[in-house]
Amino acid sequence: MVNLKEYVLDWLGPDRVQAGIVEMAACGSEVIMVKLVGACLTLGRKLPDREHHVSMLMTRGELRLTLNGDRVGLFAPAYIDFIASNQWKNVTVEGNLEGYLLVVERNFFLETTSKLRSRISEKMMAYAKRPFVSLNSEEVVGLQGLSSSLFALMSAEKNGIFHRELVQSMLRACQCELWNIVFRQGESVEKAEEPYRLGEMVAHFLYLAHTYCCERHEVNWYCEQLGVSPNALTATLKRFYGKTARSIIDDLLITEAKVTLRNPELSVQDISDKFCFSDQSAFGKFFKRYCGMSPALFRREQEKGKQVDC
C-alpha cells in the first residue's frame, strides 16, 4: 500500500519542501491535504498516477505547465485538476504561492463522488481536456472556505467513529461547489460537426466509458456513438492508450464494482442489477475473472480490513 504522505512529499520534491509546505493533514491513507505557501515551488517531479486524484486550489501565484504538448500559464485565483489521463510536464508555480494541494486515493474519491458524476457528465468531456477553472472573488471565497474547513477537520483529533464519513461529506461539498462554478461559467458542449481527429476520438471514448461503463458494456455501442468501426477504435486506443476498448471498459467497471461492494446496504444481487448484468451469476463470473474471487468473498475480505489486489 502506498504511504500517501511519502508519495506527496516525493511528488512535490524533497529539496523544495521547506520552501513550500507549512502544514499537512491526512485522513488515514486515503486523503492528504497540504497548505502551500512560498515562492518558485516546483511541482511535478513525480506526476500524479491513476491511483490518486490530485487537485490544487491556488489563491495566490501563477501556475506554468505543459499540458498535452501545449504550454499553459494560469494566474490565481484558480482551481486545477491534475487528471491523470492528460500528459503533465514542467509544472512550476511562480510568485508568492498560496493554496491547498489535495491528493485522494482513487477508490475513496469515486465512492465520495458516485452520485455527483452522473449529473456532471454533460461537462466532463470538455473539462477533462482543460481541467482549469479561473475564479472570481466570490467563487474563490466559497472554495477557500470549504477547503479550509476540510483541512481543519482532517487536522483535528480523530476520536469519532464517523470521522471518515465527515471527511467524505466535506470533500463532496468541495466538489459540488467546484461543479456549480463549472456549470455557471461553461457553455453547453456542442457535438462537433466534423470527423474526430484521432486524439479527440480517444478523449471522447474515455469520456463515454467513464460515464456509461456501468450500463453499457458492449464495445459496439461506443463505436456507434463515435461513428467508427470496432477495428478502427481498437487500433487507435492501442496506439494512444496501449489498451483495447474492451479492457478499458472492463477496468472501469471493475473499479466501480469494488467501490460499490464496500457499501453494506447493497446486496450482490443489487449490485449486479445496478451494473446491468443479466443475473448475479454473470456478474460473479465477470468479477472472479478479474479479481480471482467472488464478489461476496471480496466483500468479506474488505470487511476484515484486508488489502485485496485485483
N, C-alpha and C positions, 0 to 999 in steps of 0.2 A: 504494500500500500504506500502511496506517495506521502511523504511528510510535507504537508501543504506549506508550512512556514519556510522550510528549506527551499521548496520549489519557487516560492515567491521571491525570496532573497536572491536566488540564483537568476531568476528572470530579470530582476532589477539590476543585478551586477553588484557583487560584494564590495568592490572597491569604491562604489558610489553611495553605499547605504548610509553612511554618517551624514552625507550632504543632503540626503533626500527623505529619510524616514524619521518621523517624530514619534508616532505611536502605531502599534499594531494590535488588532483584536481578532479573535477567532471563535468559531463555533465548532468545536471538535476538529475533525479532519475534513469537514465539508465546506466551510466558508472561512475566508480570511479577508480582512479589510485593513488597508494601510492608509493612514493620513499622511499625505505627501506635502513637503514644503522644501524649497531650496532653489538653486539656480543651476541650469545646464545639467539636469539629471538625465542620464542616458538609459533608455529602456530598450528591450528587445534583444538582449544578449541571448536569452533562451525564449523564443517566441511561444505564444500560447499553443497548447496541443489540443487534441479533440476530446480530452478527458475533463477539461475545465472550461467554464465560461468566464471570460475576462472582460472587464469594462472599467472605464475611468470617468469620473466627473471632474472636470477641470474648471476651477473657479478663477484662477489667475494663470497667466503664462501663455505660451504658444507651442502647439504640437506640430512637429515636422516629421513626415514619414513617406515611405514609398508603398503604395497600395496597388497590387497587381500591375506593377511596372510604371505607374503614374506617381509623380512627386506631388505631395499634398501639404499645404500649410493650413492650420486651423487655430484660430485665436479663441481664448477664453472669453466668456463662459461657454462651455460646450460639453457634450456627452459623447463618448466614443465606445463602441462595442468592438472588441478585437475578435471578430468572428473568424474561427479557425479555418473555414473553407477559403478565405482570402489569403493572398500572399503578402505578408507584412515584412518590410525591411527598413533599416536605417531609421528606427523610431527614436526621436530625441525630443526633449522638451526644453524650450528656451525661455529666458526671463525668470522672474520670481514666481516659481510654480507654487500653486496651492490646489489641493483637491483630494479626492479619495480614489484609491485603486481597489477594485473588488474582484476576488477570484473565488469562484463557486464550483464545487465538484459537479460534473455534468448531470449525474442522476438526481442530485439534490435540486439542481436548477430546473430540470424537466418536471420533477414532482411538484415544485413550487409554482410553476407557470403552466401546468397542464390545462387548466380551464381557460387561461388567457390566450393560449396560442391559436385556438380555433377562431377567435374574434379578431386577431390581427393579421390573419393570412392574406387579406387584401393588400396590405402594405409590405409584407415581409420580403417579397422578391426584390423590389426596388431598394428597400432599406439595407438588405444584405450586401448589395453591390457597393454602397457607400454608406456604411453604418456610422454616420456622424450626425449630430444634432446641435446646431448653434442655438443658444438660449438667450432669451431676453431677460431683463432684470426680474420680472415676476416669476418666470419659469425657473431660473436658477435658484431663487429663494425657496421655491417649493421643493425642488430636488435636493438642495443642500440641507434643508430641514429634515427631510426623510432620511437622507444618508447619515446625518449627524445622530439621529435617533437610533438607526441601525447600529452605528459604531458604538454608541453608549450602551445599548442593550448587550452587545457581544463583549464589551469591556467589563460589564457588571459581574458580580459574583454569581456563578451558575449553580444556584441551590434549589431551583424549582424543576419539577418533573416535566413541565411544559416549556422549558427554555427553548428547545429546538423548534417547537411549534410557533413560539413568539418570534423567533428569528425568521422563520418562513413567512409569517404574516407580514412582517416589516419589509422583507425583501420583495414580497409580492406587491406591497403598496408602492415601493420604489419603481417597480416595473410598470405598474398601472399608470403612475404619474408620467413616466417616460413616454408611454404609448399614447397617453392623452395629448402630449406635446407633439408627437409624430403625426397624429391624425389631424391636429389643428393646423400644423404647418404644411402638411403634404397635400398634393393634389391627387385626384383619382388616377390610378395607374391604368393607362390605356394599353390595350393589346397592340403590339407592333404590327404594322401592315406589311412590312417587307419580311422576307425569309430571315430566320435567325442565323447569325453567324455562329460558328462552332462554339466559341466561348459562351455566347448567350444561350445556346441550346443546353449546355451543361448547367449554367446558372438556373435556367427555367426548370430543368428536370429536378435539380436538387430542391428547389422551392416546392415543386409539386410533391416530391417524395416526402419531404418533411411535413407537409400539410396533410397529405391524404394517405400515407402509408398504412394507417390503421384500418382504413375502409377499402382501399384499392390495392390489391396485391398483384394484379396482373400487369406485366410489362407492356402488353399491347394497349392497355388503357392510356398509359403515359405517352406511348408513341402516337396515339390518336390525338391527344391534346397538343403535341408538338408538331404534328404533321410530318413525321419521319417514319422510316421503316425500322423494325427491331434491329436489323443488322447495322444500319447507319447509327442508331443510338448507341448500341454496344461498342462499335468501333470508336466513336467519339469519346465516350466515357472512359474507355480503356486508355485512350491517348492522353486525356486531360487529367483523369482521376485515378487511373490504374485499377479500376474495378468495373464489373458489369452492372447493368441496371438491376438485374436480379439480386446480386449480392448487396447492393446499396439499399434497396427496399427492405431486404431481409434483415440487414444490420440495424436499420432504423426501427423496424418492427420489434426485434428482439429487445432493443434498448427500452422502448415504450412498454413492452410486456414486463420486463424486470422491474421497472418503476411501479407499474400498476400492481404487481404481485406483492408489493410492500404494503398495500392497503388491505388491512384485515377485514374490512367491511364488504369486500367483493370476493365472491367465491370464484373458483377456477372456471366454472360454467359462465358466470357473469363476465369474466374477462374474455373468455372465448367468444361470447356474443358481442362484446364491445369491439373486438378486433375482427369481426365479420368472418370467423371461421365457420365451416359447415356444421361442426359439432365439437364437443370438448375433446374427443379423441383426435381429431385432426389438429387442433391446437397443441395437444400434448405431444404428438409426433413431431410437429414443426419445432417446438421448443426443445425437445430432447435432442433433435438432430444438431442443434447449435450449441446447447449447453451441457449435453451429456447427462441430463437428469430430467425428471418430470417437473412440471410447474409446481406441483404440491411439495415435492422434495426440496426444490429451490426455496420455496416459501418457508419451510421448516428450518432450513439451514440459516436463512436470513434472520428468523426469529431467535435463533440461538446465538446470533451475533457473529456468525462465521462469514469470512470473506469468500465469495464464490466467484471464480474466474471463468467467464464464458462470454 
